[in-house]
């Protein structure tokens, strides 16, 4: 991978990524913004947390995205009796062979949907989050690498509070973005219902647009998208302002600033640019920050949290108009 991106390679990447987004949006109605953020999160090498009420299409979105990316897909349902071995796998003794053999769990895939992660016990959550951070699992003292790329989509139901184990802040910090699908406008919801009635919604998954090798190349491209020092300083200043806000109990961690820049690089590549602009940082700010911060009780509502984060964006000076493109 060259140290600088050419206009031709960036244009090709944009064309391929646009095709992925179109393929998923053809199957998931009205969620183009969410699809775009998830593709960017995957490009940045992070993971995504989908927090929304049941029935908004989270499972369908995850499986369609995996198919369009050309990656293997597995789903795990979080329950209080789910054990780490149910996710990672277990070693079984085979008498005929007189040997122990490891049977991989569903985590040995490229796109893993962990449904209702907050229903799994902290022990099982910890096993998943270790794999997210290290891209490997340890079984019987042996480190086993996970497939590349490895992308986790975890869902959480924010409404129910009984029988759940909410993720602590340190674990939430492992997710690059939090995405809420929300309810569709009336016209789009009618379109979705018509598709289901016509049985179009249960049709075949999207055809693969990319593949594992090509996606890894695109991830490396995103890492070398140029970031001017002024834009980098702007991203860091946004993260630092969350630490001094009188309505935020716990501000953004240093890791948050890193992920903010990485997602901005991926968003720049999505639109066919080889450099990051302040607009990319602004688009990345809410999805990266909304789940990492501890707000005062008065700001517990998600919409209110977003308004507070938007006020931080509005109050932070944006870099002056100058050349921020790659030299």
C-alpha positions as CSV (number, residue, x, y, z in Angstrom):
1,X,0.0,0.0,0.0
2,X,1.5,3.4,-1.0
3,X,2.1,6.1,1.6
4,X,-0.1,8.5,-0.4
5,X,-3.4,7.8,-2.1
6,X,-3.8,8.6,-5.8
7,X,-7.0,10.1,-7.2
8,X,-7.6,6.9,-9.3
9,X,-7.4,4.6,-6.3
10,X,-9.6,6.9,-4.2
11,X,-12.2,7.1,-7.0
12,X,-12.2,3.3,-7.4
13,X,-12.7,2.9,-3.6
14,X,-15.6,5.3,-3.6
15,X,-17.2,3.5,-6.5
16,X,-17.0,0.2,-4.7
17,X,-18.2,1.5,-1.4
18,X,-21.1,3.3,-3.1
19,X,-22.1,-0.1,-4.6
20,X,-22.0,-1.7,-1.1
21,X,-24.3,1.0,0.4
22,X,-26.7,0.8,-2.6
23,X,-26.9,-3.0,-2.2
24,X,-27.8,-2.8,1.5
25,X,-30.2,0.1,1.0
26,X,-32.1,-1.9,-1.6
27,X,-32.9,-4.4,1.1
28,X,-33.2,-2.2,4.1
29,X,-35.6,0.7,3.6
30,X,-34.9,4.2,4.8
31,X,-31.6,3.6,6.6
32,X,-29.0,5.0,4.3
33,X,-27.4,7.2,7.0
34,X,-27.1,4.2,9.3
35,X,-25.6,2.1,6.6
36,X,-23.1,4.8,5.7
37,X,-22.0,5.0,9.3
38,X,-21.6,1.2,9.6
39,X,-19.6,1.0,6.4
40,X,-17.4,3.8,7.7
41,X,-17.0,2.1,11.1
42,X,-15.9,-1.1,9.3
43,X,-13.4,0.8,7.2
44,X,-12.0,2.4,10.3
45,X,-11.5,-1.0,11.8
46,X,-13.9,-0.5,14.7
47,X,-17.1,-2.0,15.9
48,X,-20.7,-0.7,16.2
49,X,-23.4,-0.7,18.8
50,X,-27.0,-0.5,17.6
51,X,-29.2,0.8,20.3
52,X,-32.9,0.8,19.5
53,X,-36.2,-0.8,20.2
54,X,-37.0,-4.2,18.7
55,X,-38.4,-4.5,15.2
56,X,-36.4,-1.7,13.5
57,X,-34.5,-4.0,11.2
58,X,-31.2,-4.4,13.0
59,X,-30.7,-8.1,12.3
60,X,-31.7,-7.6,8.6
61,X,-29.3,-4.7,8.3
62,X,-26.4,-6.6,9.8
63,X,-26.9,-9.7,7.6
64,X,-27.3,-7.6,4.4
65,X,-24.2,-5.6,5.2
66,X,-22.2,-8.8,5.6
67,X,-23.5,-10.2,2.3
68,X,-22.7,-7.0,0.4
69,X,-19.2,-6.8,1.8
70,X,-18.7,-10.5,0.8
71,X,-17.9,-11.6,4.4
72,X,-19.0,-14.5,6.5
73,X,-21.8,-13.8,9.0
74,X,-22.9,-15.3,12.4
75,X,-25.5,-14.3,14.9
76,X,-25.5,-14.8,18.7
77,X,-28.6,-14.1,20.9
78,X,-27.7,-12.7,24.3
79,X,-29.3,-14.5,27.2
80,X,-28.5,-14.6,30.9
81,X,-27.5,-18.3,30.6
82,X,-25.2,-17.7,27.7
83,X,-21.6,-18.8,28.5
84,X,-18.3,-17.6,27.1
85,X,-17.8,-21.0,25.6
86,X,-21.0,-20.7,23.7
87,X,-19.5,-17.7,21.9
88,X,-15.8,-18.6,21.7
89,X,-16.0,-22.3,21.4
90,X,-14.9,-25.3,23.5
91,X,-12.4,-28.1,23.5
92,X,-14.0,-31.6,23.3
93,X,-12.4,-35.0,23.9
94,X,-12.9,-37.5,21.0
95,X,-12.5,-41.0,22.4
96,X,-12.1,-42.6,18.9
97,X,-9.1,-40.3,18.2
98,X,-8.0,-40.2,21.8
99,X,-7.4,-36.5,21.4
100,X,-8.9,-33.2,22.3
101,X,-10.2,-31.1,19.5
102,X,-11.3,-27.4,19.6
103,X,-14.7,-26.7,18.2
104,X,-14.8,-23.0,17.2
105,X,-17.8,-20.9,18.3
106,X,-19.7,-18.4,16.3
107,X,-17.2,-15.7,17.1
108,X,-14.9,-17.2,14.4
109,X,-16.6,-15.2,11.6
110,X,-16.0,-11.9,9.9
111,X,-19.2,-10.1,10.8
112,X,-20.7,-11.1,14.1
113,X,-24.1,-9.9,15.2
114,X,-24.5,-10.1,19.0
115,X,-28.2,-9.5,19.6
116,X,-29.1,-7.9,22.9
117,X,-25.6,-7.9,24.3
118,X,-27.0,-6.3,27.5
119,X,-28.9,-9.6,28.3
120,X,-25.6,-11.5,28.4
121,X,-23.8,-11.7,31.8
122,X,-20.7,-9.5,32.3
123,X,-18.5,-12.6,32.0
124,X,-19.8,-13.4,28.5
125,X,-19.6,-9.7,27.6
126,X,-16.0,-9.6,28.7
127,X,-15.1,-12.6,26.4
128,X,-16.6,-10.8,23.5
129,X,-15.0,-7.4,24.2
130,X,-11.6,-9.1,24.6
131,X,-12.0,-10.5,21.1
132,X,-13.0,-7.0,19.8
133,X,-9.9,-5.4,21.3
134,X,-7.3,-8.1,20.5
135,X,-8.8,-9.7,17.4
136,X,-8.0,-13.1,19.0
137,X,-9.3,-15.4,21.7
138,X,-7.5,-17.5,24.3
139,X,-8.6,-21.1,24.7
140,X,-6.7,-23.5,27.1
141,X,-3.8,-21.1,27.1
142,X,-3.5,-21.0,23.3
143,X,-4.1,-17.7,21.5
144,X,-6.3,-18.2,18.4
145,X,-6.5,-15.4,15.9
146,X,-9.9,-14.4,14.5
147,X,-10.6,-14.0,10.8
148,X,-9.7,-10.7,9.2
149,X,-11.5,-8.4,8.8
150,X,-13.5,-8.9,12.1
151,X,-16.5,-6.6,12.6
152,X,-18.9,-6.8,15.6
153,X,-22.4,-5.4,15.5
154,X,-24.0,-5.5,18.9
155,X,-27.5,-4.5,19.6
156,X,-29.0,-3.3,22.9
157,X,-32.6,-2.6,23.8
158,X,-32.7,0.7,25.7
159,X,-36.2,0.3,26.9
160,X,-36.1,-2.8,29.1
161,X,-34.4,-2.7,32.4
162,X,-35.2,-6.1,34.0
163,X,-32.9,-9.0,33.3
164,X,-30.2,-7.0,31.7
165,X,-26.6,-6.2,32.4
166,X,-25.8,-2.8,31.1
167,X,-22.3,-2.4,29.6
168,X,-20.0,-0.2,31.9
169,X,-18.4,2.8,30.4
170,X,-15.0,1.1,30.0
171,X,-16.7,-1.5,27.8
172,X,-18.8,0.9,25.8
173,X,-15.5,2.7,25.0
174,X,-14.6,-0.3,22.9
175,X,-17.3,0.4,20.3
176,X,-16.4,2.9,17.7
177,X,-19.9,4.2,17.0
178,X,-23.4,4.0,18.4
179,X,-26.1,4.1,15.8
180,X,-29.8,4.4,16.3
181,X,-32.1,3.3,13.4
182,X,-35.3,4.9,14.7
183,X,-38.7,4.8,13.2
184,X,-39.2,5.4,9.5
185,X,-41.2,8.3,8.0
186,X,-44.8,7.3,7.1
187,X,-44.1,7.0,3.3
188,X,-41.0,4.8,3.8
189,X,-42.8,2.7,6.4
190,X,-45.6,2.1,3.9
191,X,-43.0,1.1,1.4
192,X,-41.5,-1.4,3.9
193,X,-44.8,-2.9,4.7
194,X,-45.7,-3.3,1.0
195,X,-42.4,-5.1,0.5
196,X,-43.1,-7.5,3.3
197,X,-46.7,-8.1,2.0
198,X,-45.3,-8.9,-1.4
199,X,-42.6,-11.2,0.2
200,X,-39.9,-9.1,-1.3
201,X,-38.4,-8.4,2.1
202,X,-37.5,-12.1,2.5
203,X,-35.8,-12.3,-0.9
204,X,-32.1,-13.2,-1.5
205,X,-29.3,-11.4,0.3
206,X,-27.4,-8.8,-1.7
207,X,-24.7,-10.1,-4.1
208,X,-21.1,-9.7,-2.8
209,X,-19.6,-6.4,-3.9
210,X,-16.3,-6.7,-2.1
211,X,-14.4,-9.5,-0.4
212,X,-12.3,-10.0,2.6
213,X,-9.0,-9.2,0.8
214,X,-10.3,-6.1,-0.9
215,X,-11.9,-4.8,2.3
216,X,-8.6,-5.1,4.2
217,X,-7.0,-3.1,1.4
218,X,-9.7,-0.4,1.8
219,X,-9.1,-0.4,5.5
220,X,-5.4,0.3,5.0
221,X,-6.3,3.1,2.5
222,X,-8.5,4.7,5.1
223,X,-5.6,4.7,7.6
224,X,-3.5,6.8,5.3
225,X,-6.1,9.4,4.4
226,X,-4.3,12.7,5.0
227,X,-5.2,14.7,8.2
228,X,-3.9,18.3,8.4
229,X,-2.6,19.4,11.8
230,X,-5.3,22.0,12.0
231,X,-8.0,19.4,11.5
232,X,-6.3,17.1,13.9
233,X,-6.2,19.9,16.5
234,X,-9.9,20.5,15.9
235,X,-10.7,16.9,16.6
236,X,-8.7,16.8,19.8
237,X,-10.2,20.1,21.0
238,X,-13.7,18.7,20.6
239,X,-12.8,15.6,22.7
240,X,-11.2,17.8,25.3
241,X,-14.2,20.1,25.6
242,X,-16.3,17.2,26.7
243,X,-14.1,16.9,29.8
244,X,-14.7,20.4,31.0
245,X,-18.5,20.6,30.3
246,X,-20.6,21.2,33.5
247,X,-23.3,18.7,32.3
248,X,-20.9,15.8,31.6
249,X,-19.7,13.8,34.5
250,X,-17.1,11.8,32.5
251,X,-15.7,13.2,29.3
252,X,-14.1,11.6,26.3
253,X,-11.1,9.3,26.8
254,X,-7.9,9.7,24.7
255,X,-9.0,6.7,22.8
256,X,-12.1,8.7,21.7
257,X,-10.0,11.3,20.0
258,X,-8.1,8.5,18.1
259,X,-11.4,6.9,17.0
260,X,-12.9,10.3,16.0
261,X,-10.0,10.9,13.6
262,X,-10.1,7.3,12.3
263,X,-13.8,7.6,11.5
264,X,-13.3,11.0,9.9
265,X,-10.7,9.4,7.6
266,X,-13.1,6.6,6.6
267,X,-15.9,9.1,5.9
268,X,-13.5,11.1,3.7
269,X,-12.7,8.0,1.7
270,X,-16.4,7.2,1.4
271,X,-16.9,10.5,-0.5
272,X,-13.8,10.1,-2.6
273,X,-11.4,12.4,-0.9
274,X,-7.8,11.6,0.2
275,X,-7.9,14.2,3.0
276,X,-10.0,14.9,6.0
277,X,-12.0,18.2,6.3
278,X,-13.6,19.6,9.5
279,X,-17.0,18.5,8.0
280,X,-15.8,14.9,8.3
281,X,-14.9,15.4,11.9
282,X,-18.3,17.0,12.6
283,X,-20.2,14.1,11.0
284,X,-18.2,11.6,13.1
285,X,-18.5,13.5,16.4
286,X,-22.0,12.4,17.6
287,X,-21.8,8.7,16.6
288,X,-18.3,8.4,18.2
289,X,-19.1,10.3,21.4
290,X,-22.7,9.7,22.4
291,X,-22.1,6.4,24.1
292,X,-18.7,7.1,25.7
293,X,-19.7,10.0,27.9
294,X,-21.4,10.0,31.3
295,X,-24.1,12.7,31.3
296,X,-25.9,14.2,34.3
297,X,-29.3,12.7,35.0
298,X,-31.1,15.6,33.4
299,X,-29.4,14.7,30.1
300,X,-30.2,10.9,30.1
301,X,-32.5,11.1,27.1
302,X,-30.7,10.2,23.9
303,X,-32.1,13.2,22.0
304,X,-31.0,15.6,24.8
305,X,-27.6,14.0,24.8
306,X,-27.3,14.7,21.0
307,X,-28.4,18.3,21.5
308,X,-25.7,18.8,24.1
309,X,-23.1,17.3,21.9
310,X,-24.3,19.5,19.0
311,X,-23.9,22.5,21.3
312,X,-20.3,21.5,21.8
313,X,-19.8,21.4,18.1
314,X,-21.5,24.7,17.6
315,X,-19.3,26.4,20.3
316,X,-16.0,25.0,19.1
317,X,-14.0,27.2,16.7
318,X,-13.7,25.5,13.3
319,X,-10.3,25.7,11.5
320,X,-10.0,28.7,9.2
321,X,-10.5,28.3,5.5
322,X,-7.2,27.1,4.3
323,X,-5.7,24.3,2.3
324,X,-6.2,21.0,4.2
325,X,-5.8,18.7,1.3
326,X,-2.9,16.3,1.0
327,X,0.4,17.9,0.0
